[in-house]
């Protein structure tokens, strides 16, 4: 064999090794991705942490690949009507707290009748 032929053979062997290595790497990565636990998305924050697309809206929304949409919860600002904030001293619920259907307010009223 001539020097040119040996060089061509070594070049082909090297190219084959590179291609086989790349295919093996891609196959391994794809297999690893399929074996990962699926991301459980149950809220807006879960959706954001998972890296899904954010919609530019108010309130902000996050959309999962399967079509579910989660909206960001924005707490309403607490206001006290018909009195000043100096007249009412709430202990519970805390400001910006998320409340359910049943609401109990604990605090003091400093209004003198």
N, CA, C and O of each residue as an XYZ file, in Angstrom:
452
protein
N       0.834     -1.174      0.000
C       0.000      0.000      0.000
C       0.879      1.238      0.000
O       1.957      1.288      0.593
N       0.363      2.217     -0.690
C       1.107      3.470     -0.758
C       0.751      4.338      0.446
O      -0.203      4.078      1.179
N       1.538      5.348      0.609
C       1.307      6.277      1.715
C      -0.053      6.953      1.591
O      -0.730      7.162      2.597
N      -0.462      7.297      0.372
C      -1.763      7.935      0.144
C      -2.898      7.003      0.548
O      -3.872      7.451      1.152
N      -2.793      5.746      0.234
C      -3.838      4.782      0.573
C      -3.951      4.603      2.086
O      -5.057      4.543      2.623
N      -2.805      4.516      2.776
C      -2.815      4.396      4.234
C      -3.448      5.632      4.883
O      -4.226      5.517      5.830
N      -3.109      6.796      4.368
C      -3.688      8.029      4.896
C      -5.205      8.045      4.685
O      -5.951      8.450      5.577
N      -5.655      7.612      3.523
C      -7.092      7.577      3.227
C      -7.802      6.581      4.138
O      -8.903      6.863      4.609
N      -7.202      5.430      4.396
C      -7.800      4.423      5.277
C      -7.896      4.969      6.700
O      -8.938      4.845      7.342
N      -6.825      5.568      7.189
C      -6.850      6.132      8.537
C      -7.877      7.265      8.656
O      -8.541      7.406      9.683
N      -7.996      8.057      7.607
C      -8.981      9.121      7.586
C     -10.396      8.543      7.660
O     -11.229      9.047      8.412
N     -10.672      7.494      6.890
C     -11.989      6.856      6.921
C     -12.278      6.228      8.280
O     -13.396      6.323      8.786
N     -11.279      5.592      8.867
C     -11.445      4.992     10.197
C     -11.753      6.082     11.218
O     -12.650      5.922     12.046
N     -11.023      7.175     11.163
C     -11.242      8.275     12.086
C     -12.646      8.877     11.914
O     -13.334      9.135     12.901
N     -13.066      9.099     10.668
C     -14.414      9.622     10.411
C     -15.479      8.659     10.913
O     -16.483      9.090     11.480
N     -15.275      7.362     10.713
C     -16.229      6.362     11.177
C     -16.328      6.381     12.696
O     -17.429      6.307     13.242
N     -15.201      6.479     13.383
C     -15.211      6.546     14.845
C     -15.943      7.798     15.338
O     -16.685      7.739     16.318
N     -15.736      8.914     14.665
C     -16.405     10.146     15.063
C     -17.909     10.014     14.883
O     -18.674     10.396     15.769
N     -18.343      9.475     13.744
C     -19.774      9.312     13.483
C     -20.393      8.337     14.481
O     -21.474      8.604     15.005
N     -19.734      7.220     14.751
C     -20.252      6.239     15.705
C     -20.329      6.852     17.100
O     -21.296      6.607     17.822
N     -19.344      7.635     17.491
C     -19.359      8.292     18.798
C     -20.514      9.277     18.897
O     -21.192      9.332     19.923
N     -20.744     10.048     17.856
C     -21.839     11.016     17.875
C     -23.197     10.320     17.953
O     -24.073     10.749     18.704
N     -23.373      9.257     17.184
C     -24.638      8.506     17.223
C     -24.840      7.898     18.607
O     -25.947      7.928     19.143
N     -23.770      7.345     19.187
C     -23.866      6.772     20.526
C     -24.218      7.815     21.571
O     -25.013      7.551     22.473
N     -23.634      8.988     21.456
C     -23.924     10.066     22.405
C     -25.382     10.503     22.301
O     -26.062     10.644     23.317
N     -25.862     10.719     21.081
C     -27.255     11.135     20.885
C     -28.201     10.048     21.393
O     -29.197     10.361     22.045
N     -27.916      8.802     21.113
C     -28.766      7.697     21.571
C     -28.800      7.650     23.105
O     -29.863      7.477     23.701
N     -27.639      7.805     23.732
C     -27.561      7.779     25.195
C     -28.348      8.942     25.805
O     -29.089      8.739     26.766
N     -28.202     10.149     25.267
C     -28.922     11.311     25.789
C     -30.430     11.159     25.629
O     -31.195     11.501     26.531
N     -30.850     10.647     24.485
C     -32.284     10.452     24.257
C     -32.837      9.408     25.219
O     -33.936      9.578     25.747
N     -32.097      8.341     25.452
C     -32.518      7.299     26.390
C     -32.596      7.879     27.806
O     -33.534      7.568     28.541
N     -31.642      8.705     28.196
C     -31.644      9.324     29.524
C     -32.836     10.260     29.682
O     -33.439     10.310     30.754
N     -33.186     11.001     28.637
C     -34.329     11.906     28.707
C     -35.630     11.130     28.876
O     -36.518     11.559     29.613
N     -35.747     10.002     28.204
C     -36.971      9.204     28.297
C     -37.117      8.544     29.661
O     -38.234      8.259     30.092
N     -36.011      8.301     30.339
C     -36.052      7.642     31.639
C     -36.300      8.621     32.783
O     -36.588      8.193     33.901
N     -36.196      9.918     32.529
C     -36.420     10.897     33.582
C     -37.888     10.903     33.973
O     -38.772     10.653     33.153
N     -38.126     11.194     35.248
C     -39.500     11.319     35.713
C     -40.135     12.523     35.043
O     -39.493     13.565     34.915
N     -41.383     12.401     34.614
C     -42.031     13.551     34.001
C     -42.261     14.653     35.037
O     -42.477     14.376     36.217
N     -42.212     15.880     34.587
C     -42.401     17.023     35.472
C     -43.882     17.109     35.833
O     -44.744     17.099     34.954
N     -44.168     17.194     37.118
C     -45.545     17.333     37.583
C     -45.843     18.819     37.711
O     -45.198     19.527     38.484
N     -46.818     19.282     36.951
C     -47.193     20.694     36.969
C     -48.606     20.802     37.521
O     -49.561     20.317     36.915
N     -48.728     21.443     38.682
C     -50.028     21.618     39.319
C     -50.351     23.079     39.595
O     -51.448     23.392     40.059
N     -49.407     23.979     39.313
C     -49.643     25.390     39.604
C     -48.826     26.261     38.646
O     -47.997     25.768     37.882
N     -49.080     27.541     38.709
C     -48.340     28.504     37.897
C     -46.849     28.421     38.200
O     -46.029     28.402     37.282
N     -46.493     28.371     39.488
C     -45.077     28.320     39.874
C     -44.412     27.037     39.381
O     -43.260     27.073     38.948
N     -45.116     25.900     39.438
C     -44.567     24.643     38.908
C     -44.292     24.768     37.417
O     -43.264     24.304     36.922
N     -45.211     25.393     36.714
C     -45.082     25.564     35.267
C     -43.869     26.425     34.926
O     -43.118     26.114     34.001
N     -43.682     27.504     35.676
C     -42.539     28.395     35.440
C     -41.235     27.662     35.737
O     -40.280     27.762     34.967
N     -41.185     26.912     36.866
C     -39.974     26.167     37.233
C     -39.623     25.114     36.193
O     -38.447     24.823     35.972
N     -40.645     24.537     35.549
C     -40.402     23.518     34.532
C     -39.879     24.134     33.233
O     -39.413     23.416     32.349
N     -39.956     25.465     33.116
C     -39.396     26.135     31.950
C     -40.340     26.220     30.764
O     -39.890     26.413     29.634
N     -41.635     26.082     30.996
C     -42.594     26.159     29.904
C     -42.839     27.611     29.508
O     -42.431     28.537     30.210
N     -43.507     27.795     28.375
C     -43.652     29.134     27.799
C     -44.573     30.024     28.624
O     -45.607     29.595     29.135
N     -44.152     31.284     28.730
C     -44.913     32.292     29.465
C     -45.676     33.138     28.452
O     -45.130     33.548     27.428
N     -46.951     33.391     28.756
C     -47.766     34.250     27.909
C     -47.726     35.665     28.474
O     -47.799     35.862     29.687
N     -47.610     36.635     27.592
C     -47.575     38.030     28.033
C     -49.004     38.509     28.230
O     -49.661     38.945     27.284
N     -49.469     38.426     29.441
C     -50.829     38.836     29.765
C     -50.841     39.292     31.213
O     -49.848     39.156     31.928
N     -51.976     39.835     31.637
C     -52.124     40.188     33.050
C     -53.376     39.525     33.548
O     -54.450     39.834     33.032
N     -53.320     38.648     34.498
C     -52.115     38.153     35.158
C     -51.301     37.260     34.215
O     -51.821     36.737     33.230
N     -50.028     37.101     34.535
C     -49.164     36.267     33.702
C     -49.722     34.854     33.634
O     -50.345     34.376     34.582
N     -49.494     34.189     32.503
C     -49.950     32.824     32.322
C     -48.794     31.977     31.821
O     -47.893     32.466     31.139
N     -48.838     30.702     32.170
C     -47.823     29.746     31.738
C     -48.552     28.595     31.052
O     -49.563     28.107     31.556
N     -48.038     28.163     29.903
C     -48.707     27.125     29.124
C     -47.808     25.902     28.997
O     -46.639     26.011     28.626
N     -48.372     24.725     29.312
C     -47.640     23.461     29.205
C     -47.741     22.938     27.771
O     -48.631     23.351     27.028
N     -46.843     22.037     27.374
C     -46.883     21.494     26.013
C     -48.189     20.744     25.697
O     -48.584     20.654     24.535
N     -48.851     20.210     26.723
C     -50.094     19.480     26.467
C     -51.316     20.403     26.450
O     -52.445     19.917     26.378
N     -51.114     21.730     26.514
C     -52.198     22.678     26.342
C     -52.800     23.248     27.618
O     -53.667     24.119     27.547
N     -52.361     22.777     28.787
C     -52.896     23.329     30.041
C     -52.309     24.716     30.274
O     -51.143     24.969     29.973
N     -53.134     25.611     30.817
C     -52.705     26.983     31.092
C     -52.916     27.284     32.566
O     -53.976     27.004     33.124
N     -51.894     27.859     33.190
C     -51.960     28.234     34.602
C     -51.758     29.740     34.699
O     -50.837     30.292     34.097
N     -52.629     30.400     35.463
C     -52.535     31.846     35.642
C     -51.927     32.154     37.002
O     -52.160     31.443     37.979
N     -51.146     33.221     37.047
C     -50.532     33.669     38.292
C     -51.609     34.266     39.192
O     -52.442     35.052     38.742
N     -51.584     33.887     40.458
C     -52.528     34.453     41.421
C     -51.964     35.770     41.944
O     -50.850     35.825     42.465
N     -52.746     36.809     41.796
C     -52.334     38.123     42.282
C     -53.266     38.499     43.417
O     -54.454     38.729     43.190
N     -52.745     38.566     44.643
C     -53.620     38.897     45.772
C     -54.088     40.344     45.683
O     -53.342     41.241     45.291
N     -55.329     40.536     46.055
C     -55.859     41.895     46.069
C     -55.279     42.650     47.249
O     -54.995     42.077     48.301
N     -55.111     43.943     47.050
C     -54.603     44.778     48.132
C     -55.683     44.900     49.202
O     -56.846     45.170     48.902
N     -55.282     44.700     50.439
C     -56.234     44.787     51.541
C     -56.568     46.252     51.784
O     -55.681     47.094     51.927
N     -57.850     46.535     51.828
C     -58.287     47.895     52.127
C     -59.301     47.847     53.255
O     -59.995     46.846     53.434
N     -59.384     48.908     54.000
C     -60.350     49.035     55.074
C     -61.214     50.247     54.741
O     -60.755     51.387     54.816
N     -62.450     49.995     54.378
C     -63.350     51.076     53.988
C     -64.062     51.614     55.228
O     -64.257     50.909     56.218
N     -64.436     52.865     55.138
C     -65.206     53.548     56.183
C     -64.434     53.695     57.496
O     -65.042     53.924     58.541
N     -63.158     53.573     57.461
C     -62.350     53.828     58.650
C     -60.910     54.016     58.206
O     -60.571     53.742     57.055
N     -60.089     54.467     59.088
C     -58.675     54.602     58.740
C     -57.931     53.357     59.215
O     -58.443     52.589     60.030
N     -56.738     53.168     58.707
C     -55.953     51.994     59.097
C     -55.529     52.065     60.559
O     -55.117     51.056     61.130
N     -55.625     53.253     61.176
C     -55.287     53.378     62.588
C     -56.406     52.855     63.493
O     -56.176     52.559     64.666
N     -57.626     52.742     62.934
C     -58.760     52.288     63.723
C     -58.887     50.768     63.784
O     -59.519     50.237     64.697
N     -58.300     50.074     62.834
C     -58.416     48.614     62.778
C     -57.012     48.024     62.801
O     -56.154     48.419     62.011
N     -56.782     47.092     63.695
C     -55.480     46.431     63.808
C     -55.701     44.928     63.621
O     -55.970     44.230     64.599
N     -55.593     44.406     62.379
C     -55.828     42.980     62.167
C     -54.614     42.151     62.570
O     -53.473     42.567     62.366
N     -54.866     40.979     63.142
C     -53.808     40.024     63.449
C     -53.788     38.914     62.403
O     -52.726     38.492     61.947
N     -54.970     38.452     62.034
C     -55.108     37.429     60.998
C     -56.268     37.805     60.097
O     -57.240     38.353     60.616
N     -56.257     37.569     58.839
C     -55.176     36.982     58.053
C     -54.053     37.982     57.829
O     -54.258     39.194     57.898
N     -52.876     37.464     57.563
C     -51.728     38.307     57.291
C     -51.928     39.031     55.963
O     -52.648     38.528     55.100
N     -51.316     40.189     55.776
C     -51.411     40.869     54.479
C     -50.893     39.959     53.363
O     -49.912     39.237     53.542
N     -51.555     40.003     52.229
C     -51.235     39.198     51.040
C     -51.463     37.707     51.243
O     -50.970     36.898     50.456
N     -52.203     37.325     52.289
C     -52.488     35.909     52.518
C     -53.585     35.449     51.568
O     -54.515     36.197     51.264
N     -53.466     34.217     51.108
C     -54.509     33.621     50.279
C     -55.523     33.002     51.223
O     -55.166     32.217     52.102
N     -56.794     33.359     51.039
C     -57.836     32.870     51.940
C     -58.810     31.999     51.177
O     -58.907     32.085     49.953
N     -59.528     31.166     51.897
C     -60.511     30.281     51.283
C     -61.912     30.832     51.427
O     -62.102     32.027     51.652
N     -62.899     29.947     51.295
C     -64.299     30.363     51.382
C     -64.658     30.793     52.798
O     -65.399     31.759     52.984
N     -64.146     30.093     53.787
C     -64.412     30.460     55.185
C     -63.347     31.453     55.635
O     -62.151     31.189     55.521
N     -63.786     32.574     56.138
C     -62.852     33.624     56.531
C     -63.116     34.036     57.964
O     -64.247     34.345     58.339
N     -62.066     34.038     58.756
C     -62.144     34.524     60.120
C     -61.122     35.642     60.256
O     -59.948     35.475     59.924
N     -61.582     36.774     60.745
C     -60.689     37.912     60.943
C     -60.478     38.093     62.439
O     -61.434     38.176     63.211
N     -59.220     38.151     62.832
C     -58.873     38.324     64.231
C     -58.108     39.632     64.349
O     -57.173     39.874     63.587
N     -58.490     40.467     65.286
C     -57.800     41.725     65.467
C     -58.539     42.622     66.438
O     -59.446     42.193     67.151
N     -58.125     43.886     66.448
C     -58.705     44.855     67.360
C     -59.342     45.990     66.599
O     -58.840     46.407     65.555
N     -60.442     46.489     67.114
C     -61.068     47.689     66.581
C     -60.895     48.781     67.629
O     -61.323     48.628     68.773
N     -60.282     49.855     67.244
C     -60.009     50.931     68.184
C     -61.018     52.050     68.060
O     -60.760     53.166     68.511
N     -62.175     51.773     67.450
C     -63.209     52.775     67.289
C     -63.979     52.899     68.607
O     -64.468     51.908     69.148
N     -64.075     54.106     69.103
C     -64.817     54.362     70.346
C     -66.195     54.880     69.974
O     -66.324     55.852     69.230
N     -67.192     54.245     70.482
C     -68.565     54.655     70.169
C     -69.104     55.469     71.296
O     -70.249     55.918     71.241
